[in-house]
């Protein structure tokens, strides 16, 4: 026995120590970057050690371990404990330093690579020893024998408790005359299917009812169970006799508790608490609770014998029992009676004759309703169970794993039915229906609560709140009207599938949590006044999740069909995002011209990215989406940001699907603008500054920002004011003092988001509006211990530089807004505008550089350096556009531009201009080969409609071309050239000259017969987005789904939900567009 206690003590101590070391290790992991490579293996071995010790504890508690090598395991536990204690001491020593700086310095991983590897090997070695102890054929754990456990159970205190509960009225069933009573039947009974079925089902409570031969058979059950063939079972019995004094239910319950406690390894807390009270007037509910606690801790067999002798007639309504069977007639055989005793039926219990009540529970007020059994256990006719007209073979009660028991709230449906298992499938068996003989229609395969709850409510009048008696189920006029259906003829019939789809769309579109959507209050609200709608609504989050997955699969097929019918290639924009729950997701959006000749965007998938953000992993995500939607025949270009991993991903895809990676790899204009502006604001060291800001303290952060010129000073001032509510209040007061007469409202300072230029621009723009208030705040500032703000005071020259930055960055913000549109008709977000944007920004920066050169003293070195850095960054990405003909071809197919655009805007770069036509011609030849369309001899005449000149902004002014640059150089060539194909007819036909065309897609649609090849080429080019803004919109929507309260959603559910949400938005947008066009 001492060896057993040594194992228990050693395993428990080592388990507690392993958990402490794991907690200490995660302190370092959460705080330090660049930990050794062996750290992952180290944490894995710690987790394995904890898991193995927990399993070992389970075996010991379940008394399932039996081995002779106990000394080996005890030594291993002690040795491992010493090693882990040494590791813990080293970890604790590093985190116990005083002062903040010392603690920060201490948060360095305390183990070298070699030391850490030694710890990994040590943990792996001991894990191997402990895992071998869990193998069925070579266990190394020694536990107490049954006799030793009995000695532990029957300690002095346990004996005193049992003696206090024991009542002298209890007379256990005698087994001394079994052979005399029934010399042959009992052997047949013990080997029969009914008794074996009861044993395999582990029924918590067995009831016997008075009748011929009942005493013999109940004694057989007692003898068989007490013989040890059914281990882990608590046994209690009571024999009622008319010759005994009057019995109370309290005495019977105390007797049953005392007998059951003999088999309990540990006295339940409820029994101990009642014993400590030592009350003479025990409440019956307290005793029933104690008996229930015993039944929860182990299988409990209760046998009541000779109920016909019981003086308390309503004993069966007080005891926690499922049902009674009637007394068999004398003509029945012993086998028939065996079936009744083990599988009783309530069907004939009403025929039972009862003795007038004379016991202490005879008054109606003292009668308790039978309590539901644990996990819905009740006598079951296992041989009669059928599901879908098929017999359930080897059916038995479903046994939960110990680790899952009690960790989740048990559903109320299990109070009214049994959880049974057959061939690894779970089922729910309705207790009410089974006891009345209705088997086939009352077994449900358990995959959710909805159907079961509907059955209980409408078949038996049982809901989560309990059972409503039949005579009060219609308690008010509104319920009567629903029952009587008095308003039925006025109601429009509900289409069940349509209602479900509307419900599902509501949940998805508004990011309603699954639990809220399936809550009882929500279902009551949605079905108010229409009770027939309740069956259409799910009552569990699992059911709703399965509906969403099914809807996703169905609607994805519709989108797949739409993509096959589209008028253009299908281009993909892609970006990566890490959710608040730490999950890496890859957003993939399709861009194409639909059958309505307008541009469409649709989210194809949001798969989880497994592994690092490498080109191969990104390519795997994209490849799976392409395959799912059968996009290979129509696969177009890829719009992605400028990360090198994306270059590698496109290269991988080009190898798989066979295309030129340089041609199809396009770069997000929004990302290009971001890089250019960051270079202007922060210079060449922006990446270094970002790294420094990630690992610096508060004072160091202020200092780093101050090195960034006026941008850093404004950042520090705004941060200083907004970090304290008292300072914000003071600033609002100063702002009111500085207000002009026509200013009515106060403004809040805008804090930038670190190295993100959009927020920086907004911060500078707002600071200019609040200049007076900021200067007042600085003038009244008094030095404090927090920060020396005087280092960031802004001079007049600083404010002038801020004005220059705002004026310089305003066109960049306008360009971003222009390019992030949906390009419905081939404008406001189409690819051709990306190159146009670069030309505009190039001209803007060159103008500013010329102004600096004219008056260098008026500009700070920081401003000049940022200007040069921004221009260099823009030229880098401008040169990359030359690797693909798509940018230039898109410009050429704008009817107002053609080649004239390049001759006008690139007039100082003739070499660039000379390469445009050959590059576009090469792309056109590929289309001509692919579509092989015989061109008409002469194009039909087009009637051009005059267009109004729109209001000219910066982009519109840029689109006004100087057509004189084309007259002298090309007029002779146009006269000599024989226009042999669509491309030349389009470029050089003087009749095809347009003022600026606002909707290029519409223009080409109207000329599809004249230029069939170029029209297809135009559809492909004008459906390419200028930036991957749609991916960012998807991520913004996903943030509303993945919240702190919903951070356990699976990646498949997230993808299905976000795709459905995106497709719903597409439907609304399409209807809005159709309405607008119709209007």
Secondary structure, 3 states (H helix, E strand, C coil): CHHHHHHHHHHHHHHHHHHHHHHHHHHHHCCCCCCCCCHHHHHHHHHHHHHHHHHHHHHHHHCCCCCCCHHHHHHHHHHHHHHHHHHHHHHHHHCCCCCHHHHHHHCCCCCCHHHHHHHHHHHHHHHHHHHHHCCCCCCCCCCCCHHHHHHHHCCHHHHHHHHHHCCCCCCCCCCCCHHHHCCCHHHHHHHCHHHHHHHHHCCCCCCCCCCCCHHHHHHHHHHHHHHHHCCCEEEEEEECCCCCCCCCHHHHHHHHHHHHHCCCCCCCHHHHHHHHHCCCCCCHHHHHHHHHHHHHHCEEEEEEECHHHCCCCCHHHHCCCCCCCCCCCCCCCHHHHHHHHHCCCHHHHHHCCCCCCCCCCCCHHHCCCCCCCHHHCCCCCHHHCEECCEECCCCEECCCCHHHCCCCCCCHHHHCEEEEEECCEEEEEEHHHHHCCCCHHHEEECCCCHHHHHHHHHHHCEECCEECCHHHCCCCHHHHHHHHCCCHHHCCCCCHHHHHHHHHHHHHHCCCCHHHHCCHHHHHHHCCCCHHHHHHCCCCHHHHHHHHHHHHHHHHHHHHHHHHHCCCCEEEEEEEEECCCCCEEEEEEEEEECCCCCEEEEEEEEEECCCCCCHHHHHHHHHHHHHHCCCHHHEEEEEECCCHHHHHHHHHHHHHHCCCHHHHEEECHHHHHHHHHHHHHHHHHHHHHHHHHHCCCHHHHHHHHHCCHHHHHHHHHHHHHHCCHHHHHHHHHHHHHHCCCCCCCCCCCCCCCCCCHHHHHHHHHHHHHCHHHHHHHHHHCCCCCCCCHHHHCCCHHHHHHHHHHHHHHHHHHHHHHHHCCCCCCCCCCECHHHHHHHHHHHHHHHHHHHHHHHCHHHCCHHHHHHHHHHHHHHHHHHHHHHHCCHHHHHHHCCCCCCCHHHHHHCCCCHHHHHHHHHHHHHHHHHHHHHHCCCCCCCCCCCCCCCCCCCCCCHHHHHCCCCCHHHHHHHHHHHHHCCCCCHHHHHHHCCCCCCCCCCCHHHHHHCCCCCCHHHHHHHHHHHCCECCCHHHHHHHHHHHHHCCHHHCCCCHHHHHHHHHHHHHHHHHHHHHHHHHHHHC
